[in-house]
Amino acid sequence: MHIAVGICGASGAPIAVSLLAALREQEVSLIITPEGQHLLDLEAGEVELPATRRYHYLDFESPLASSSRLPDALVVCPCTMRTLAAIAHGLCDNLITRCADNILRLGRPLVIVPRETPLSLAALDNLRAVKAAGAFVVPPMLTYYYHPQSVQEMTDFAAGKVLDCLRLPHDRYRRWGEGASIDTP
């Protein structure tokens, strides 16, 4: 499966790092905005970002810019509210938003990992618009049923939910009912 991953300048870069590690066996095209690179450096430091190929975020000559050469799916992780708004309103002003527009037009999986809280009314409207257009909206929510022991485990959980949307098998988190039992009152 060919998956494009766009990394924008929102907090949550470690989720993208975990996701890319899990996608190691897939064909991956990577796009990072300058702000995304800044947040990667700030939050994750020097890390390996496995990808088959990398494209500049303004490379409109990239195959990802054409609907005739689209990847099978696009994940925008983390997704800024600015990028969300551009996708919601069809503003193809960089390679991530152009690829997202093509992905939605052709009915392929688009996974948005929005990183903002609390959400404004405009952000909620934009999230509704991308969902109505067919995207998966996967905010990195905290969960506790599997008793995470570290921030990394919570990060991997968020990446695992993205992989679930792509229907890719993974071991990023323990699923409900797997392993240790959950005590009930």
N, C-alpha and C positions, 0 to 999 in steps of 0.2 A: 504494500500500500504506500502511495506517495502522499506524504503529509507536509503541508507548509505550516511553519510556526512563526508567528509574529510576536516580537517582544516589544512592548511599549513602555513608556516612562512612568509607570505606576509602581507603587510598592507591591512586592510579591514576586520579585525575580527568582527567589529560591524555588517557587512552584514550577517555573519554566525550566530550571535546572533539573529538577526531579523528573519532569515530563520528558525532557530530551534524553535523559539517561534511560528511561523506560522505552523510548522509541528507537533505541540503538539498532535494532534489527530491521527497522523500516527505512524507506527512502525518505529523507527529510530535507526540505528546503527551508533555510533559516533567513529571516529578515529581522533586523534589530534597528530601531530608531536611535538617534543619538541620545535621547533621554532614556531610552531603554538600556543602552550601554552604560550610561551613568549610574542607573539604579542597580544594574548587575554588579558593577564594580563596588558600589556602596554596600549592597546587601549580601552579596555572595563572594566578593573578592575575586581572585583569579581562579576560575573554574573551567573545566573542560565542557564545551558545548558541542557534543557530537552532532554532526550534520553532514549529509551527502554533499550539499552545496550551500553557498551563502550568497545572498543578493543584497545590494545596497538598497536602502528603503526608498530611493527615488529612481530606481532603475526600471523605467517603463519599457525598456527593450527586453526585459527578462521574460522568459516563457510564462511566468506567473501572471503577467499583465494581460495575457490573451486568453479568451475563453476557449480557444482551440487547443491549448496546452496546459489546462488546469490540473492541479493536484487533485487527489481523491477527496481531500478534506483540508480545512484551514483551522488552526487554533490560534486565537489571539490571547496570549497569556504572559503577563497580566495585560489587561485592556484598560487604557485610560478613558475617562469620560469624554475627552475630546475625540478619540478614535471611535468610541461607541457612537457618538453623535454623527460623525462622518459616515459610518457604516449605515446607521439608521436612516440617513437622509441621502444616501447614494453619492456622497462627495468623494470622488476617487482622486484624492490629492497626493497619495503616496502609494507605494506598491502593496502595502497591507490592505488599505481600503479599496484599492482597485481589485485585488485578488478576492477580497470579501464580496464585492459587488458581483463579480463573475460567478463565484461559488453559489451565492444566493440565486442568481438568475438561472443557474443550471440545476438547482435543487440538490447540491452536494452538501455534506455536513460542514457547518460552520459552528465552532465552539468559542464562545466569548467568556472569558474569565474576568469579570469586572472587579476593580479594586478601588472601592470608595465607600466610606461610611461616615455619617449617615448619608442616605441618598436624597438628592433634591427631586422635586417634581419633574424637572426636565430629564434627569437621569432615568427616573422610573418610566417616563414616556418613551425614552429612547430604548430602554430595555424591552418594553412592551412591543415596540416597533420591530426590533430585530427578531424577537420571538415570533411575532406574527408573520415575519418573512421566512421563518423556518430555522432560525439559529437555535442552538442549545445555549442557554444562559446558565453558567456554572460559577456562582460566586463561591469563593473559598470559605465555606462555613465551618465553624468549629463543631466537632462532634466528640462525644465522650463514651459511647457504648462499648468501644473496644479498648478502653482504658489506655489512651496514648501516654507514653512515658517521656516524650520529648517533643520539641518543636518540629524536629525532622519528621517524626511520625505524623504529625498534623499536616505538614507540608506534603508528604507523600500521599496522604488521604485525598487532598485536593487534586493532586496530579492524577490519582487513580480514578476520581470521578470524571475527569476529562477523558481518560482512556476508556471508561465505560461508555461514554457518548460515542466514541469512535468504534465501539464494539471490538476492542482489542483486549486479549487476555493479559492479565498482569497480577503481580503480587504486592502492589503498593500498600494495601491495607487488608486487614482481616475483616471479612464480610460478616454480616449479622448471622449469628448462630454458629460460626466457625470457631474452633478452639475453646477457650475458657468459657464457662457458662456465665451468664449475666444473672447476678443475684436479684431477686424480686422480693419486695416486702411481704 
